[in-house]
């Protein structure tokens, strides 16, 4: 762990080793209650994330504490609904043709965001129709909690751009915050995967030899990081931490290290992603469909 402690100013732990993140994920004292009665830097980071990743007084599921029963129920229901579609999506159905076509090299770099957003949005609303505006809203939403470009952040706040982005996306999915998270935040990890898949497909040797399951595995990308906060004092691997210490779980880095792949979806933890099985199956389906067409050509 990398500790950043300035008495009275900051109390932050950056964690990028898979084994340490797994230990923290299993520790009941490390949660998402996010007590803002803390030091200034911690407060600023948490306040900004909570402001962005909330809508009409409700936190996104990814910012909700572990003990909230409704969160647990909603996430389990979503997981079950997605898992029922695994067989169909992994087979490479017609709905994946736009993404498969993009993987083959048709379309510019910007198009993939709209295509991925469309696919995810339709999981929640059959009337969902991704557009340049909805993709622009997603880019604002994912950047706002982490950007250090002060002029941009000030402009977004003054202009109401962040609120407008959330309002637009929420209106497209009937206010379902799991859906807003999918089309506004998680979609960017899918886009990273699609871009990588396009690069894999462009190599004819890889294209002819890579099986769908392995292609999917190579295209899984985690969020850059997650926030957690200590509800009481403790220690990890001999390193003490105080109550309200802020933990930045750098799962983006950790998931690329040996033994870290399960961190892409935080598998086996209380905050595990409901789409942990659906997303790899979807990537399999895209690869299967893209390479099937090339085999026939």
Secondary structure, 3 states (H helix, E strand, C coil): CEEEEECCCEEEEEECCHHHHHHHHHCCCEECCCCCCCCHHHHHHHHHHHHHCEECCEECHHHCCCCCHHHHHHHHHHHHHHHCCHHHHHCCCHHHHHHHHHHCCCCCCCHHHHHHHHHHHCCCCCCCCCCHHHHHHHHHHHHHCCCCCHHHHHHHHHHCHHHHHHHHHHHHCCCCHHHHHHHHHHHHHHHHHHHHHHHHHHCHHHHHHCCHHHHHHHCCCCCCCEEEEECCCEEECCEEECCCCEEEECHHHHCCCCCCHHHHCCCCCCCCCCCCCHHHHHHHHHHHHHHHHHHHC
